[in-house]
């Protein structure tokens, strides 16, 4: 049997449609049990679908009897619980949910089949006065759209004829009109298919739509047709892909350049699209993708990855594990910047056979709450309070506080970009929670277990992470080399002499 929950609900047995119960609540109950896949307590089901002063238990028994007549022994119920036995029952929701974990290894034919898993979750099945069920449906519809978008993103990034990919690119933009990557992909494929006029019309429409929605318009979409043609000859091209962490959190990642892989652990804060254009990050991307395949990703809670996900250090390490597995990498070098250093260290200790060399810049083994003086803790707590109140405001004054710490010696353009990066990368709630999680990082016990050759570099007057934190990492990792960079910036800017010196040393170390 096949149960279809995407689009209008349908049940198919041996290729023939089966009539569903007329009761909307009975159909909704079937869908809920199919998605759950585990025993659900009868009290919970009564709360979801029936209100007092009705007879909820009697109504539930009636609906279960209708389902038993429909699907037979696939419905397993006792006095306490009810569940759906999924063996022998294909549910399109489960097929699509599993897709992000296998996309990178899927064949074009498999991707095409997944791309046809379209439609809104439980389309047209609304229940009046069932608020908990309605909230559950809304959440499921959001998840389904994100899984469908991940399939389209992977499929349209494959090396296939543009005309074959265009229907999927159009479906992606219809699914998520506010997605800049979808819009840019559609314009790119129209260009490649020789439909220049349509590409220009679509570009103008997408720019207006993104600007009206307050979404950043990437450089590739802002360029005219001649500019795009010129840029097509440039080697630096990024395609964003998606995968899932072990808890189902959707993660965005990209690979730029060709050659031996270098994986950058995510740090505060990242946005794959925005960073790619940014004067704060583009020289890092260009420098490390030169003769290399440079993999970056947005960790949970920010960027293009899921914002609504549990945040913890263990989850950050799991995100890194999930991304490199999805990318199909076996052995690689790793770059850890700021908090990314601690994540990279934890990964290198857990998977010593996979990390060839470890490069750390501006990193720390202890979060600020673990290493700071009482005065520093009080100052950081005040920053948390300001984050909660002012992060999401149009006025960048609150975010400028962080910019001044991270980039005290930078241009007005670089500061404006970093201010905007913070606003669009995460929510005020996530910004506060991320700071709390990062404050309690402690990987000191792991430093002596790192076996990969390691180079540690740190700015001498870094205001975010003390110079001693970097030197302490190098002192405790066996055989690690240490490099002091004369700079007050937490992130090196392209025009700084220290940047050229650090990049040259890093390339020599990784060679």
Residue pairs with C-beta under 8 A, 6 or more apart in sequence:
1 11
1 12
1 13
1 18
1 71
1 74
1 88
1 89
1 90
2 11
2 12
2 13
2 89
2 90
2 91
2 92
3 9
3 10
3 11
3 12
3 30
3 31
3 34
3 89
3 90
3 91
3 92
4 10
4 11
4 12
4 92
5 31
5 34
5 35
5 91
5 92
5 93
5 121
5 122
6 92
6 93
6 96
6 117
6 118
6 119
6 120
6 121
6 123
6 144
7 118
7 119
7 120
7 123
8 119
8 123
8 124
9 20
9 27
9 30
9 31
9 122
9 123
9 125
10 17
10 20
11 17
11 18
11 20
11 70
11 71
12 18
18 70
20 27
20 30
20 70
21 27
21 30
21 63
21 66
21 67
21 70
23 63
23 66
24 125
24 127
25 49
25 50
25 59
25 63
25 127
25 130
26 63
26 66
26 67
27 125
28 49
28 122
28 125
28 127
28 130
28 133
29 45
29 49
29 60
29 63
29 64
29 67
30 67
30 70
30 71
30 84
31 122
31 125
32 40
32 45
32 48
32 133
32 136
33 40
33 75
33 82
33 83
33 84
34 84
34 86
34 89
34 91
34 93
35 91
35 93
35 94
35 140
36 83
36 84
37 83
37 84
37 86
37 94
38 83
39 76
39 81
39 82
39 83
40 81
40 82
40 83
41 80
41 81
42 57
42 60
42 79
42 80
42 81
42 82
45 60
45 82
46 56
46 57
46 59
46 60
47 56
47 132
48 130
48 132
48 133
48 136
49 56
49 59
49 60
49 63
49 127
49 130
49 133
50 56
50 59
50 60
51 129
51 130
60 82
64 75
64 77
64 82
67 75
68 75
68 77
71 84
71 89
73 85
74 84
74 85
74 86
74 88
74 89
75 82
75 83
75 84
75 85
76 82
76 83
76 84
76 85
77 83
86 94
92 117
93 121
93 140
93 144
95 114
95 117
96 114
96 117
96 144
96 147
96 148
96 151
97 143
97 147
97 248
99 106
99 114
99 117
99 147
99 150
99 151
100 147
100 150
100 242
100 243
100 244
100 250
100 326
101 243
101 244
101 326
103 111
103 150
103 151
103 154
103 241
103 242
103 243
103 326
104 154
104 241
104 243
104 326
104 327
104 328
105 328
106 114
106 154
108 155
108 158
108 160
111 151
111 154
111 155
111 158
112 155
114 151
114 155
115 151
115 152
115 155
115 168
115 171
117 148
117 151
118 148
118 171
120 141
120 144
121 137
121 140
121 141
121 144
122 137
122 140
122 141
125 137
126 134
126 137
127 133
127 134
145 175
145 176
146 242
146 250
146 306
147 250
148 175
149 172
149 175
149 176
149 179
149 182
149 242
150 241
150 242
150 243
150 250
152 168
152 169
152 171
152 172
152 175
152 182
153 172
153 181
153 182
153 185
153 239
153 240
153 241
153 242
154 241
154 242
155 165
155 168
156 165
156 168
156 169
156 172
156 185
156 189
157 185
157 239
157 240
157 241
158 165
162 189
162 190
162 192
162 193
163 193
165 189
166 186
166 189
166 190
166 193
169 182
169 185
169 186
169 189
170 186
172 179
172 182
172 185
172 186
173 179
173 182
173 183
173 186
173 206
175 182
176 182
177 209
177 213
178 209
178 210
178 213
178 215
180 206
180 210
180 215
180 216
180 217
180 218
180 221
180 273
181 218
181 240
181 273
181 304
183 202
183 203
183 206
183 209
183 210
183 221
184 206
184 218
184 220
184 221
186 202
186 206
187 199
187 202
187 203
187 206
187 220
187 221
187 228
188 220
188 228
190 196
190 198
190 199
190 202
191 199
191 225
191 228
191 229
196 225
199 225
200 224
200 225
203 221
206 221
207 217
207 221
207 222
210 216
210 217
210 221
211 217
216 273
216 274
216 420
216 424
218 273
218 276
218 277
219 276
219 277
220 228
220 231
223 231
235 257
236 256
236 257
236 285
236 286
236 289
237 256
238 254
238 256
238 272
238 276
239 254
239 255
240 252
240 253
240 254
240 272
240 273
240 304
241 252
241 253
241 254
241 255
241 326
241 327
242 250
242 251
242 252
242 253
243 250
243 251
243 253
243 322
243 323
243 325
243 326
243 327
244 250
244 251
244 322
245 251
245 300
245 309
245 315
245 318
245 319
245 322
246 318
246 321
246 322
247 309
247 310
247 315
247 318
249 300
249 305
249 306
249 309
249 310
249 315
249 319
250 305
250 306
251 297
251 298
251 299
251 300
251 305
251 306
251 319
251 322
251 323
251 326
252 272
252 297
252 298
252 303
252 304
252 305
253 272
253 295
253 296
253 297
253 298
253 323
253 326
253 327
254 272
254 295
254 296
254 297
255 261
255 293
255 294
255 295
255 327
256 285
256 289
256 293
256 294
256 296
257 289
257 290
257 291
257 292
257 293
257 294
258 291
258 292
258 293
259 291
259 292
259 293
260 292
260 293
260 332
260 333
260 510
261 292
261 293
261 295
261 327
261 329
261 332
261 333
262 288
262 292
262 293
262 294
262 295
262 332
262 333
262 334
262 335
262 510
263 295
263 320
263 323
263 324
263 329
263 332
263 333
263 334
263 335
264 288
264 294
264 295
264 296
264 297
264 334
264 335
264 336
264 337
264 340
265 320
265 334
265 335
265 336
265 337
265 340
265 341
265 343
265 344
265 347
266 296
266 297
266 298
266 299
266 316
266 319
266 320
266 340
266 343
267 336
267 337
267 338
267 339
267 340
268 338
268 339
268 434
268 438
269 302
269 303
269 421
269 422
269 425
269 426
269 431
269 434
270 296
270 297
270 298
270 299
270 302
270 303
270 425
271 298
271 302
271 303
271 304
271 421
271 424
271 425
272 296
272 297
272 298
272 303
272 304
273 304
274 303
274 420
274 421
274 424
274 425
275 281
275 282
275 285
275 296
275 421
276 282
276 285
278 417
278 421
279 411
279 413
279 414
279 417
279 493
279 494
280 407
280 410
280 414
280 417
280 418
280 421
280 491
280 493
281 491
283 493
283 494
283 499
284 491
285 294
285 296
287 503
287 507
288 294
288 335
288 506
290 507
292 510
295 323
295 324
295 327
295 329
295 332
297 305
297 319
297 320
297 323
298 304
298 305
299 305
299 316
299 319
300 306
300 307
300 309
300 310
300 311
300 315
300 316
300 319
301 307
301 309
301 311
301 426
301 430
301 433
301 434
302 425
302 426
302 430
302 434
303 425
303 426
305 319
307 426
307 427
307 430
309 315
311 430
311 433
311 434
311 437
312 437
313 342
313 343
313 346
313 437
313 440
313 441
316 339
316 343
317 343
317 346
317 347
317 350
320 343
320 344
320 347
321 347
321 350
321 351
324 332
324 354
329 354
330 354
331 353
331 354
331 355
331 356
332 354
332 355
332 356
333 355
333 356
333 357
333 358
333 359
333 510
334 344
334 347
334 348
334 355
334 357
334 358
334 359
334 452
335 344
335 359
335 360
335 361
336 342
336 343
336 344
336 345
336 358
336 359
336 360
336 361
336 363
337 360
337 361
337 362
337 363
337 491
338 361
338 362
338 363
338 364
338 464
338 465
338 490
339 363
339 364
339 438
339 441
340 363
341 360
341 361
341 362
341 363
341 364
341 365
341 473
342 363
342 364
342 365
342 441
342 443
344 355
344 358
344 360
344 363
345 358
345 360
345 363
345 365
345 443
345 446
345 447
345 450
345 473
345 477
346 443
346 446
347 355
348 355
348 358
348 450
348 451
348 452
349 446
349 449
349 450
352 451
352 452
355 452
356 452
357 452
357 453
357 454
357 455
357 509
357 510
358 450
358 452
358 453
358 454
358 455
359 454
359 455
359 457
359 506
359 509
359 510
360 454
360 455
360 456
360 457
360 470
360 473
361 456
361 457
361 458
361 492
361 502
362 457
362 458
362 459
362 462
362 464
362 465
362 470
362 490
362 491
363 456
363 458
363 465
363 469
363 470
363 473
364 371
364 441
364 465
364 469
364 470
364 473
365 441
365 442
365 443
365 444
365 447
365 469
365 472
365 473
365 476
366 441
366 442
366 443
366 444
366 469
367 438
367 439
367 440
367 441
367 442
368 376
368 377
368 380
368 438
368 439
369 377
369 380
369 439
369 440
370 439
370 440
370 441
370 442
371 466
371 469
372 380
380 435
380 439
383 401
383 402
383 435
384 432
384 435
384 436
386 398
386 401
387 398
387 428
387 431
387 432
387 435
388 428
388 429
388 432
389 398
389 428
390 397
390 398
390 399
390 428
391 398
391 399
391 422
391 423
391 427
391 428
391 431
391 432
392 423
392 427
392 428
396 416
396 419
396 420
396 423
399 419
399 422
399 423
400 415
400 419
402 418
402 422
403 410
403 415
403 418
403 419
403 422
405 463
405 464
405 490
406 418
406 463
406 464
406 489
406 490
406 491
407 414
407 415
407 418
407 489
407 490
407 491
407 493
408 463
408 488
408 489
409 487
409 488
409 489
409 493
409 496
410 418
410 489
410 493
411 493
414 493
422 431
426 434
444 476
447 473
447 476
447 477
448 476
448 477
448 478
450 477
450 478
450 480
451 478
453 479
453 509
454 474
454 477
454 479
454 480
454 481
455 480
455 481
455 483
455 505
455 506
455 509
456 470
456 471
456 473
456 474
456 477
456 480
456 481
456 482
456 483
457 470
457 482
457 483
457 484
457 485
457 502
457 505
457 506
458 465
458 467
458 469
458 470
458 471
458 482
458 483
458 484
458 485
459 467
459 485
459 486
459 487
459 488
459 489
459 490
459 492
459 498
460 467
460 484
460 485
460 486
460 487
460 488
461 467
461 487
461 488
462 470
462 487
462 488
462 489
462 490
463 488
463 490
464 490
465 490
467 484
470 482
471 482
473 480
474 480
474 481
474 482
475 482
481 509
483 502
483 505
485 492
485 498
485 501
485 502
486 497
486 498
487 496
487 498
489 496
492 498
492 499
492 502
493 499
